[in-house]
């Protein structure tokens, strides 16, 4: 390995050490290691210039303004109770079957994800809504924790997705194509989760008793609770597909429409609106800081020549695509288990994205595939943030219960990833 590439590898190792041993936010850690690496490879002056340029790029880019808009839209939807109505609708249609409450949760997560874009918001919302109902009908704590934790990851698989926005901005890929291409994989992952629930219920029916039977009139009335979500999703995806507006304009249109819908329904008071603003500022600040650090760190990795070295070695050895995908799956499953999923994605993109391009892998397809792969990191121990959120809501559903429940759903992620590899046409590019 060349000297500069070795420095890049040492930089990645140093970043992991800092993240494990020091309580430094991941964005600052990436920026620090990136500046140290650039100072060593070039000069401190270039390192400072790179950091300033990255800060300007991150905080002044028109494209990045899509992030707070989509986050605000999800926060408004979260605060005005659409998630409860989504769950109530799914529950009235499916709750009378064994495991129906778990299936209802997954369907509600999918519906909420269609206007939210954040897995943590989905996890927090569905936990407070669903856990009391599952306890009332004596669902097992392991199944309850696993269903909510994994179902909430649909928030970043089904568009709009904050992770896909970040990937598109970082790699220069059209966000509209990423959104449209991820619809089918998101729906497919939802049904794979449902299949896992049915398999669990078939083997152990006592962990998921049937709920009450609702009349057809009650079921049809509950459909009204999904109209807002369907209207917002149709506006976003239809507008992007038809080219009526850019992703940033779609975020603005979706936010405005969600505010109007919430205001007309009387579900969004001034206090809840301020809470939505606060949620948006917190999450946007975190994402933009991670982006800033990733840009600095990515510049360091590029200067080291590590991506080119790894790519050339792979081409020289002649690794098949199946082996390449298998190695990536192992790396991202392990990396996502020990580091924030979005941060790990941005740390590795400077290396894996050039490799994908050299192997003639479609960058839109690759981004959607990576998004599902990194999503697993949100539920796998020890870092899985969604699992921690679900495990903190009710003392009777511990973190141990949640992680045990999650392991039953991990094969669904793997099957989805393999199906996308075998049938790449599932991703509409």
N, C-alpha and C positions, 0 to 999 in steps of 0.2 A: 504494500500500500504506500502511495506517495505521502510525503511529509504533510502537505496541506490537507489532504483527505483524512489523515490520521488526526490532525488538529480538529477537524470537523467532528469526527467520531468522539474525541475526548470532550468536545463541547456538549454533545448530547448526553454523555455520561455525567458531566458536571451539572447539567440542568436537572437530571433525575436526582442527583445527590442533594442539590439545593431544595428541590421540592419535597424530598423526604425528610430532611433534617432541619430545615428552617421554615418558619411560618410566613413565607413570602407568597403573595398572590401570584398565580401562574403567569399572568401577563407581565408583571415586573420581573419575574425570574427569567423569562425568555428574553426580555429586552436587555437585562444585565449581562447574561451569558453572551448574547449576540454582540453587544458592544465590546466586551472583553475579547471575544474572538476576532472581531474586525480590527481592533487595536493591535492585536498580536500579528495578524496577517498583513495588515496594511499600515495603519497609523491611528492614533487616538483622534486626530482631526477628522479623518474619514468616518470614524465610528460616530462621532458627535453629529456630523453632517447627515449620516444615514438615519440616526435616531430622529433628528429634526424633520427630515424628509418623510419618514414613516409617520410621524405624528401629524404632519400636515395632510398626508395622503389619507390617513384614517379619519381625521376629524373634520375634514373639509370636503370630502368627496361626495358628489351628488348621489352616486350609487349607494354609498353607505347609509344615506338617509332613509333607505327602504327598511333598515333594521328597526329603528324606533317606531316607524309607522305600523309595521306588522306587529311589533310587541304591544303597542298601544291598543291596536284592534283586539288582540287576544286578551289584554287586561280588561278592556271594557266588557267583552263577552263574558269573561270570568266573573266580574263584579255584578253583572245584571242577572245572573242566575240561569243562563241558557243551559248550562251543564245539568242542572237539576231537571229541567224540562226534557232534555235529551234522554236522561236516564229513566224518567217516568214513562216516556213513550216506549222505550225499549222494554222496560219492565212489564208494562201492560200487555205487550205482544208475546214476550218470551218467558216471563217469570213463572208461569204455571207449570213449566216442565222441570224435571230434575236437572240441576245445573243451569236453569234458565236465568237465575239472578246473575250468575257469573257471565253468561253470554250477553245479557243485557248490559253489564258493565263494559264489556269489550266493545259492543256496538255504540254505547254512549261515549266511550273514549275516542272511537273513530270519528264520530260525529263532531265532538268537541274539538278534536285535532284539526278538523277541516277549516276551523276559523281561529285556532289558537296559535299553533306554531311552536309551542314550548312544552317539553315533556315534564318539567318541574311544575308548571302551572296546572297541567292536566293531572299530575299525581296528587297535588295538594287539593284540587277541587274534588276529584272523584273519591279520594279517601274520606273526606268529610261527609260526602253524600252517601256513599255506598256502604261503608263499614257498619254504621248502625243498622241498616237493612239486612246485611248478611248475618250480623249477630242475632237479630230478631228471628231469623229463620234458621238459626243454628248451623250456619255454614262453618266448615273447618277453618281455623285461623291460617293454616298453611296455604290452602287454596285461595282464601280471601286475599292474603298478602301478595301471592304470586300473580293473581289476575289483575289487581290494581296496579302493581308496580310495572308489569310487562305491558299491560294495556295502555298505560300512560306514555310509553315510549312511542306510541303511534303519533304523538304530538310533533315529532320531528321527522316522521316518515311520510305521513300524508300532508300534502301541501295545504297552506303555506308553511314552510319549514325554515326556522332561523339558521339551522346548520346548512341547508342547501343555499340559502342566501349568502352565507359566509364563504362557502365553497365556490360559488359562482363568482363572487367579487374577487376572491383570492387568485383564482385560476383564469379569470377572464372569460368564463363561459356564460351564455345567456341564461338568466335566472328563469325566464318564462319557460324555456325548454326543460330545465331541471324540474320545475313544478309540474308541468304536464306529464313528463316522463315518469314521475314518481307516483302517479295516481294508481295505476294497476298494481305495482309492487306493494303499495300501502294497503290496498284492498285485499290482496293475496295474503299478506302477513296477518291481517285481521282474521281471515277465515282459517288460517293455520292455527292461530291462538284458540279459536272456537273449537277446532278439531281436537286440540289438546284437552280442553275442558270436557268435551264429550268422552274422550278416552278415559280421563280420570273418573268421571261419573259412572262409566261402564264398569270400571274395576272396583270403585268404592262409592256406591250410590249414597251411603250414609253421610258423606261429607258435603253433599249439595242437595238438600231436600227441596221438593217442589213448593212453590208459593201459591197464592190464591189465584183463582181464575176470574178474569175480568170479562165483562160483556163486550160484544162487538161495538156497541155504542161507545163504551168507555175507551176502547182501543182507538176507534176512529177519531174521537175527540182529542186524544193524546197526540195525534199527528200534528195538531196545530202548534205544538211546542217545538217542532222541527222546522217550521217554515222560515224562521229567521236565519238558521244555519244554512239551509238550502239556498236561500236568496243570496246571502253573502258569498257562499262558495261559488254559486253560478256566476255572480258578478265578477269575482276574481278570475276564475279559470276561463270563463267565456271571454272576458275582456282581454286576457293575455293571449288566448288561442287565436282570437280574431285580430289581434294587433291594435285594439282600440287604445290601449295605454301601455306604458312601460311598467316594469315591476315596481318602481318607486311610485308612479302614479296609481298603480293598483293598490298599494299600501294606503295611499291617501284616500282613494275612493272607498276602499273597504272600511277604513277607520271612520270616515264621515257617515257611511251607510249604517255602521254598527251603532254610532252615537245616535243617529236619528231613530233607528229601530228601538234602541233602549229607552230613549226619551219619550217616544210615542207610547210605549208600553208602560211607562211609569216606573220602570225597574232601575233607572239610573238617576239617583239624586246627586246633589252637588258634592256631598261627602264621599260617595262612592266614586265619583269622577276624579276627585283629588287622590283617592287611594289608587285608582288606575294610573294616574300620572306618576305617583310615587313608585308603583311597581315597574312602570316603563323606564323611569330614570335609573333605577337600581340595575335592572337586567341589561339595559342598553349600555350603561357605563361598564359593566363587567365584560360584555361581548366586545366592545370597542377597545378596551384595554388589552384583552387577549389578542385581538387583531393587531394592535400596535406592536405588542411584543413579538407576535409571530412574524410580522414583516421584518423587524430587525434581525430576529434569529434566522429567518429564511435567507436574508441577504448574506449573513455569515456562512451558512451552510453552502450557499451557492458559490461564494468566493473560495471556500475550501476545496471545491471540486469533488466533494463526496458524492453528490448525486450522479455526476458523470462517471465517476469511478465505479459505483455500484451498477449503473446501467450497462457500462461497457463489459463488466465482468459477467453479468447475466447474459448479455448477447454472445460473449465469447464462449461461455459454457454451453449455451443453447438450451436454456431451461424452457420447458413447455409451459403453455398458459395454465394448465391445470396445476402444475407444481407451483407456479408463481402465485396463483390465487390461493392455493393451500397455505403457502408461507405467509401471505398477507393476512389470511384469516387468523392464523396462530398469533402473529405479531399484534394485531389489533385487539384480539380477545384478551391477551395478556396485558397489553398496554392500557386498554380501556379499564381493566380491573384495578390498575394501580395509579391511574391518572385521570383527570377530568377528560371526558370523551372529546369535547370540542377542542380543547387545548392539545390533546394528543394527535388529533387529526391535523391541526395546523403545524405541529412540530414535524410530522412525518411527510406532509405534502411536498415540501421541496425535494424530497428523495423519491417518493413513490410516483408522483405525477409525471416527471420526465420518463420514468421507466414505463409507465402506461403508454405514453405517446410513442416511445421507441418501439413498443410491441404492437403498435397500430390499434390500441384499444380506444374506442370512442370515449372522449372525455365526459360527455353527458351521461352515458351509461356508467362509466367508472365512478362518477360523483354520486349517483344514486345508489350504486352497489356499496360504495364506501360508507354512505350515510347509514344504511341499514346495519352494516358491520360495526361501525362505531357506536351505534345506538345500544348495542348489547352492553357497552361499558357503563351505561346509566343504571344497570340493574345487577351487575356482577360484583361480588365482593373483591376487595374490601372497600372500594370507593363508591360503588353504585349509589348515586345521589337519590335516585327515585326510591330505592329500597329504604334509605334512611328517612325520607319524607313519609312514606307509608307506615314505617315502623314507629314513628313518633306521634301518630295521631291517637292511638288507643293502647292503653297499657296491656290489654289482653292479646294484642297482636304484636309480638316482639320482632326485633330485627332478625332473630334466628328463624322465626316463622316465615318472614318475608323471603329471606334468602333460600330457604328450603323450597318454598313455593316457586321461586324464580327458576330453579334448576329444571323443573318439569317443562318449562316453556322454552328453554334454550335451544332444543332441537328444532323448534319451529323457525327460529332465526336462521339456523344452518340450512334447513331445507329450502327456505325462501331464497337464500343466497345462491345455493346450488341450482335451483330452478332458473334463476335469472341468468346464470352462466350458460346453462344448457339451452334456454330459450331467450336469447337477448332481445327478441322482438317484443317481449313483455314490457320492456322500457321503450315507450314511444318517443323516438328521437327525431 
